[in-house]
Structure formats: structure tokens, C-alpha cells
């Protein structure tokens, strides 16, 4: 699946109030605020499923991220988009009730309001048929190691959004 520059996005103002939907290319080029959904997948050993973004991506190609997700369309909700993106990117069919919503994060650098979710799932990477156009590779990383990489080492090959410290604390408390 190639990037659809004509994709229509859920555009909002700086207070997350809906305004006129616009094409993805225009939204990104002009820096309009829009909505996205991110899902962090964690197993019972506190390992987090991470992805290396495909080199075909139009933003952050080849970078690592500890979440999966995408943009909301003009009539989509955060949870609906989260489950849809997991199905498209990982072939994972889950229901809304499988997700724990952490909240909505305002990311000024990206002009995004991000619906944050956590999915507790015992995954076997070898059995995941991920979308090659979106993802180059997957890796399970221990939460403490990932915290070190993202929060303290600030390794440049990793995308950092700004909500990670809070989300790591939340994940640490999951049973």
C-alpha cells in the first residue's frame, strides 16, 4: 500500500475542535492540526512490540517506534482508527474492548492530537503477517531497556513524541 496523498484527514483547531476535513498532503504541507491514534502493545513480561518504519514512508522512514497507528478520517473516532490500523498493519483483529485508552496527547511539533491506547497481548512475532509497505521489521523490547533508549539515551534512530515517560509509568503498573 503506497501513501495516499489524497487521503482525507480529520482536521481540528489548536483546541481539538473539528473543522473542515482536508487532503493529507495539504494538512502536512501547511501544518494543520489533525488527529491520529497510537497503540502500544505490551505482553505479560513487560516487553513492548516495536516497529521499524518502512523506507517507503513519507515521514520518518526507517525510524523505530514503540507504537502502531495512523491518521483519523473525517468521520472516524480514535478507538475505531486504532483497531483498524492494527488490522491493516499487523493483521491483528481485536475489538474496541481489548484496548485500554490512556488519553489524548497534544503534540505541538507534529500538530497532532494523539489518542493513546495500550493493548495487552501475548504476541509471537514470527506469527505476525505485517504490512511490508508500512513496516520493515518488528522487535519485542523490554520496557526498562526501551525507557533507557528513548528517554535517557535519546537514540536518533527512534522517534520520540513527548508522552513516553507518562506512558511507560502507566505500562509499568499494568498487571
Backbone bond lengths (Angstrom), bond angles and torsions (degrees), N, CA, C in turn:
res aa  C-N    CA-C-N  psi(-1)  N-CA   C-N-CA  omega(-1)  CA-C   N-CA-C  phi
1 X - - - 1.452 - - 1.529 109.07 -
2 X 1.299 117.17 120.60 1.461 120.35 178.26 1.529 109.70 -87.29
3 X 1.327 115.85 161.74 1.455 121.24 179.67 1.528 108.93 -63.96
4 X 1.315 116.47 128.04 1.454 122.23 179.78 1.523 108.83 -95.75
5 X 1.332 116.74 99.12 1.461 121.38 -178.65 1.528 111.68 -69.44
6 X 1.343 116.69 -16.52 1.457 120.82 178.37 1.533 112.07 -91.23
7 X 1.335 117.06 0.13 1.457 121.16 177.46 1.541 108.97 -56.09
8 X 1.317 116.14 135.59 1.463 121.32 -179.70 1.532 108.17 -92.89
9 X 1.349 116.15 128.73 1.463 121.62 -176.33 1.525 112.11 -109.15
10 X 1.319 114.58 155.39 1.470 123.76 175.49 1.525 106.77 -77.64
11 X 1.316 116.65 101.93 1.464 122.12 -177.42 1.528 108.65 -95.19
12 X 1.339 115.04 139.80 1.471 121.41 -178.72 1.527 109.44 -133.76
13 X 1.336 115.68 169.95 1.462 118.69 173.35 1.532 109.04 -88.94
14 X 1.329 117.06 -175.60 1.468 120.68 -175.85 1.523 113.33 -68.78
15 X 1.352 117.17 -4.68 1.462 122.26 176.17 1.529 112.00 -110.31
16 X 1.325 116.35 12.84 1.462 124.00 177.71 1.531 113.06 69.65
17 X 1.322 117.48 26.83 1.460 121.69 174.41 1.531 108.39 -93.92
18 X 1.345 116.99 131.28 1.467 120.45 -177.12 1.526 113.39 -59.12
19 X 1.341 114.03 140.51 1.458 121.96 169.77 1.522 107.40 -131.59
20 X 1.290 117.94 -165.26 1.461 121.32 -174.36 1.526 112.46 -63.36
21 X 1.352 117.97 128.88 1.467 120.94 175.29 1.536 110.41 -63.72
22 X 1.336 115.75 147.05 1.463 121.15 -179.39 1.524 110.50 -139.07
23 X 1.347 115.56 165.20 1.465 120.88 177.08 1.532 110.26 -66.71
24 X 1.322 115.23 144.34 1.463 123.05 -179.58 1.530 112.10 -50.86
25 X 1.326 116.42 -47.11 1.459 121.21 -177.12 1.539 111.11 -58.90
26 X 1.318 116.61 -42.30 1.470 121.28 179.60 1.526 110.51 -68.51
27 X 1.334 115.97 -43.98 1.469 121.20 -179.44 1.523 110.63 -57.11
28 X 1.319 117.23 -47.83 1.465 121.06 -178.46 1.531 112.29 -71.79
29 X 1.320 116.40 -41.53 1.467 120.31 -178.48 1.530 111.70 -64.15
30 X 1.326 116.72 -41.67 1.470 121.00 -175.96 1.530 113.22 -93.92
31 X 1.347 117.02 -4.52 1.461 120.27 177.19 1.518 114.90 71.65
32 X 1.336 117.09 35.87 1.457 120.22 176.86 1.524 110.25 -74.26
33 X 1.327 116.20 146.83 1.457 121.61 174.72 1.521 108.94 -69.11
34 X 1.333 115.90 141.82 1.459 121.36 179.46 1.526 109.25 -153.17
35 X 1.318 115.92 174.12 1.467 121.77 -177.00 1.524 111.87 -109.38
36 X 1.333 114.36 142.68 1.462 121.75 174.50 1.527 108.74 -136.83
37 X 1.310 116.53 167.61 1.465 122.54 175.42 1.527 108.26 -127.28
38 X 1.338 116.96 136.51 1.462 123.64 175.66 1.522 109.00 -123.10
39 X 1.330 116.34 133.45 1.463 121.85 176.13 1.522 109.11 -120.21
40 X 1.323 115.66 123.48 1.462 122.45 172.87 1.522 107.00 -96.39
41 X 1.331 116.33 130.54 1.467 121.58 -179.35 1.523 108.20 -109.40
42 X 1.328 115.65 122.57 1.466 121.26 -176.71 1.529 109.23 -129.70
43 X 1.342 115.81 140.45 1.461 119.59 178.23 1.539 110.50 -101.06
44 X 1.313 116.41 -179.56 1.459 122.28 -177.01 1.519 114.58 -66.33
45 X 1.333 117.73 -16.36 1.475 121.29 177.62 1.530 111.00 -93.61
46 X 1.326 116.57 10.89 1.464 122.87 -178.29 1.537 111.89 62.06
47 X 1.327 114.54 35.80 1.465 120.63 171.39 1.525 107.40 -98.07
48 X 1.317 115.46 141.81 1.459 121.44 -177.21 1.527 108.92 -112.07
49 X 1.326 115.48 132.41 1.464 120.75 178.95 1.523 108.50 -77.43
50 X 1.321 115.95 121.98 1.468 122.09 -178.22 1.522 109.92 -117.43
51 X 1.321 115.12 155.02 1.464 120.65 179.36 1.522 110.93 -126.63
52 X 1.319 114.47 147.02 1.451 119.81 167.23 1.528 105.93 -99.67
53 X 1.325 115.59 121.22 1.451 120.99 -177.79 1.530 110.96 -63.78
54 X 1.307 115.48 144.03 1.455 121.35 177.90 1.526 110.81 -60.44
55 X 1.308 116.06 148.96 1.462 121.30 175.49 1.531 111.15 -69.54
56 X 1.334 116.97 -12.03 1.465 122.02 177.99 1.533 113.14 -82.55
57 X 1.343 117.70 -9.46 1.467 121.20 -176.85 1.526 110.28 -67.23
58 X 1.346 115.99 148.79 1.462 119.96 -179.04 1.532 112.36 -84.12
59 X 1.320 117.40 -13.29 1.465 120.04 174.31 1.532 109.24 -134.35
60 X 1.302 115.69 137.75 1.469 123.42 179.13 1.530 114.39 52.12
61 X 1.340 118.27 45.55 1.468 118.87 179.29 1.525 111.08 -62.36
62 X 1.334 115.61 136.62 1.460 121.63 177.53 1.523 114.96 80.15
63 X 1.328 118.45 -5.88 1.471 121.25 179.47 1.521 110.33 -79.33
64 X 1.338 115.07 154.64 1.459 122.36 176.39 1.523 110.15 -92.67
65 X 1.352 115.27 146.75 1.463 122.01 176.86 1.525 109.91 -143.87
66 X 1.345 116.60 146.18 1.464 119.85 178.04 1.533 112.84 -94.33
67 X 1.309 117.60 25.76 1.460 121.28 -177.43 1.525 109.78 -148.48
68 X 1.341 114.20 166.77 1.455 123.12 176.74 1.525 106.67 -129.35
69 X 1.310 117.23 147.80 1.452 117.88 179.76 1.499 112.97 166.01
70 X 1.334 114.19 -164.81 1.446 118.85 -178.86 1.511 112.13 -177.84
71 X 1.321 114.60 -172.87 1.464 123.01 -177.53 1.527 111.71 -79.17
72 X 1.317 115.30 147.71 1.454 121.23 174.11 1.521 109.27 -86.62
73 X 1.327 115.03 139.89 1.456 120.96 171.97 1.520 108.87 -80.82
74 X 1.335 117.84 172.78 1.463 121.17 -173.59 1.528 115.20 -62.34
75 X 1.312 118.71 -21.38 1.463 121.06 -178.07 1.524 111.94 -118.05
76 X 1.336 117.57 14.81 1.463 121.71 -175.51 1.523 111.77 -98.76
77 X 1.323 114.89 150.22 1.453 121.81 172.39 1.517 109.54 -98.65
78 X 1.331 116.08 166.78 1.466 120.43 -179.76 1.530 111.75 -60.09
79 X 1.334 117.19 -48.84 1.475 120.56 -176.53 1.524 111.53 -66.11
80 X 1.322 116.41 -40.04 1.462 120.89 178.60 1.535 110.19 -60.12
81 X 1.322 116.13 -44.88 1.464 120.57 179.29 1.524 110.68 -66.19
82 X 1.329 117.29 -40.53 1.468 120.67 179.78 1.526 110.94 -59.07
83 X 1.328 117.90 -48.11 1.470 120.01 -179.17 1.528 111.24 -67.97
84 X 1.331 116.88 -37.42 1.464 121.06 178.95 1.532 111.12 -64.35
85 X 1.330 116.58 -43.10 1.465 120.07 -179.23 1.524 111.43 -65.89
86 X 1.325 118.06 -38.30 1.468 120.37 177.28 1.525 110.98 -64.00
87 X 1.323 116.22 -37.66 1.463 120.43 177.76 1.527 110.26 -66.54
88 X 1.350 116.83 -44.94 1.466 120.41 -177.79 1.533 112.34 -70.15
89 X 1.328 117.10 -45.75 1.462 120.59 -172.97 1.526 113.97 -81.52
90 X 1.350 116.40 -33.98 1.464 119.79 -174.29 1.526 113.75 -120.51
91 X 1.326 117.67 -4.89 1.461 120.74 -175.90 1.518 111.59 69.90
92 X 1.316 117.20 20.82 1.457 123.17 -175.36 1.524 109.96 -94.49
93 X 1.323 116.18 119.43 1.467 121.15 -179.64 1.528 108.34 -102.22
94 X 1.325 114.24 108.43 1.458 119.93 178.47 1.519 108.76 -128.66
95 X 1.314 116.04 165.37 1.459 119.73 175.79 1.524 108.96 -102.94
96 X 1.304 115.35 166.08 1.468 122.09 179.76 1.527 110.66 -55.95
97 X 1.333 116.63 -36.66 1.464 121.23 -177.07 1.534 112.81 -68.47
98 X 1.331 117.78 -15.45 1.474 121.30 177.20 1.529 111.79 -75.98
99 X 1.324 116.59 -19.02 1.464 121.89 -176.41 1.526 111.28 -92.68
100 X 1.311 115.66 142.15 1.464 121.69 170.69 1.525 106.13 -105.71
101 X 1.337 116.65 117.78 1.464 118.63 179.39 1.511 109.14 -83.86
102 X 1.331 115.51 124.72 1.451 121.48 178.90 1.528 110.85 -84.93
103 X 1.302 117.33 -38.59 1.458 120.96 -178.98 1.512 110.89 154.86
104 X 1.326 115.26 -166.27 1.468 121.99 178.19 1.523 107.10 -120.89
105 X 1.323 115.74 128.60 1.462 122.74 -177.42 1.524 109.56 -110.88
106 X 1.315 116.34 133.12 1.464 121.60 176.65 1.529 108.05 -91.74
107 X 1.325 116.46 117.90 1.468 122.82 -178.41 1.524 109.23 -110.58
108 X 1.351 117.59 90.16 1.471 121.04 -176.61 1.525 114.61 -58.68
109 X 1.340 117.72 -36.13 1.463 120.24 -177.98 1.528 112.78 -63.90
110 X 1.336 116.17 -28.01 1.465 120.72 -179.06 1.528 112.30 -107.23
111 X 1.330 116.68 -3.13 1.464 121.46 -174.99 1.525 110.99 54.46
112 X 1.337 114.75 47.24 1.461 120.85 -178.83 1.521 111.33 -127.71
113 X 1.331 114.86 146.09 1.456 123.02 164.07 1.519 104.72 -106.35
114 X 1.340 115.65 116.90 1.464 121.71 -171.45 1.525 110.12 -106.85
115 X 1.325 116.22 118.27 1.462 121.25 171.61 1.512 107.68 -78.04
116 X 1.344 116.89 117.48 1.467 121.87 -175.56 1.522 111.36 -100.57
117 X 1.328 115.29 131.17 1.463 121.86 -179.63 1.522 109.67 -132.60
118 X 1.334 114.62 153.86 1.462 121.55 172.48 1.521 107.21 -124.13
119 X 1.327 115.50 134.61 1.456 122.38 175.30 1.520 107.51 -117.44
120 X 1.321 116.69 120.48 1.462 120.33 173.96 1.525 106.47 -89.98
121 X 1.331 115.06 117.03 1.464 119.95 -173.06 1.519 109.34 -151.60
122 X 1.311 115.66 132.00 1.463 121.22 177.37 1.523 108.29 -86.45
123 X 1.317 115.67 94.09 1.456 120.27 -173.04 1.529 112.04 -100.17
124 X 1.301 113.79 148.52 1.451 122.68 172.62 1.531 105.12 -116.34
125 X 1.317 116.66 108.21 1.468 121.07 -174.13 1.532 112.06 -54.75
126 X 1.314 116.42 -37.15 1.467 119.62 -177.44 1.521 112.49 -62.05
127 X 1.333 117.34 -23.54 1.467 120.90 -177.66 1.531 113.33 -94.98
128 X 1.317 117.96 2.49 1.458 120.72 -178.76 1.527 109.98 -91.70
129 X 1.328 115.15 121.59 1.470 120.97 177.57 1.519 107.79 -94.24
130 X 1.332 116.03 81.85 1.465 119.19 -175.18 1.520 111.75 -80.71
131 X 1.323 114.32 157.83 1.457 122.51 -178.12 1.526 109.74 -77.43
132 X 1.316 116.40 111.69 1.466 122.43 -174.10 1.529 113.21 -64.08
133 X 1.327 118.22 -27.51 1.465 120.94 178.74 1.529 111.53 -72.83
134 X 1.329 117.21 -20.57 1.463 122.76 -178.28 1.536 112.27 -100.77
135 X 1.334 115.77 -37.08 1.467 121.86 -169.53 1.529 110.27 -128.95
136 X 1.339 116.33 132.80 1.467 120.07 174.40 1.520 111.70 -86.81
137 X 1.341 116.85 -41.66 1.466 119.63 178.04 1.515 111.20 -158.48
138 X 1.346 114.33 161.18 1.459 122.65 178.46 1.524 109.27 -117.71
139 X 1.331 114.62 154.31 1.468 119.73 178.77 1.528 109.01 -156.25
140 X 1.324 117.39 135.91 1.459 122.35 172.13 1.523 107.88 -90.11
141 X 1.336 116.86 128.91 1.463 121.02 -178.74 1.520 108.88 -129.42
142 X 1.330 115.73 132.70 1.454 122.00 177.55 1.532 109.76 -56.02
143 X 1.331 116.69 137.90 1.465 121.84 -176.59 1.526 112.39 -54.56
144 X 1.325 117.91 -44.48 1.464 120.51 -179.15 1.531 111.60 -64.20
145 X 1.324 116.62 -40.93 1.464 120.69 177.76 1.531 110.54 -64.77
146 X 1.332 116.21 -41.84 1.462 120.68 -179.66 1.533 110.94 -66.40
147 X 1.333 116.68 -39.01 1.472 120.10 175.08 1.526 110.12 -57.65
148 X 1.314 116.91 -44.57 1.469 121.54 179.68 1.537 110.55 -60.81
149 X 1.316 116.00 -46.31 1.469 121.50 -178.61 1.526 111.62 -61.33
150 X 1.340 116.13 -48.30 1.469 120.43 -172.27 1.528 113.28 -84.89
151 X 1.338 116.89 -45.29 1.465 119.66 -173.23 1.519 114.12 -85.12
152 X 1.310 117.34 -37.26 1.464 119.53 -171.48 1.523 112.87 -106.72
153 X 1.336 117.06 -47.19 1.468 119.57 179.16 1.530 110.82 -76.97
154 X 1.316 116.06 -27.91 1.475 122.87 -178.28 1.529 111.26 48.31
155 X 1.330 114.28 50.62 1.462 120.66 -178.30 1.526 110.25 -59.77
156 X 1.333 117.28 131.27 1.474 121.16 -174.35 1.527 114.36 -67.09
157 X 1.325 117.51 -18.47 1.466 118.54 179.60 1.538 112.21 -80.59
158 X 1.338 116.21 0.75 1.461 121.87 179.04 1.529 110.73 -111.93
159 X 1.330 116.40 133.39 1.462 121.26 172.40 1.514 108.96 -73.52
160 X 1.310 116.07 135.82 1.467 121.68 176.27 1.521 106.56 -122.21
161 X 1.339 116.65 125.88 1.455 122.11 -174.68 1.529 111.42 -95.95
162 X 1.353 116.51 -40.87 1.461 120.42 -179.99 1.515 114.38 127.67
163 X 1.324 117.24 -16.10 1.462 120.79 179.81 1.533 112.98 -99.70
164 X 1.323 117.60 -0.18 1.462 121.54 -169.13 1.526 114.34 -58.36
165 X 1.314 118.17 -42.77 1.463 119.85 -176.63 1.531 111.00 -59.44
166 X 1.322 116.56 -45.72 1.465 120.68 178.27 1.524 111.02 -62.88
167 X 1.319 116.64 -42.42 1.458 119.84 -177.23 1.527 111.47 -69.72
168 X 1.329 117.59 -37.34 1.462 119.52 175.42 1.532 110.57 -60.02
169 X 1.325 117.65 -42.10 1.467 121.33 177.90 1.525 110.90 -61.39
170 X 1.314 116.18 -42.15 1.469 120.79 178.47 1.530 110.18 -62.87
171 X 1.317 117.64 -47.20 1.461 122.28 -178.71 1.528 110.54 -62.67
172 X 1.319 116.57 -39.34 1.474 120.95 179.19 1.526 111.28 -57.43
173 X 1.322 117.56 -32.92 1.460 121.68 -179.31 1.526 114.88 -84.41
174 X 1.322 118.01 -3.78 1.466 120.74 -179.88 1.526 110.46 -73.70
175 X 1.278 114.68 145.18 1.474 120.52 175.79 1.495 109.84 -116.93
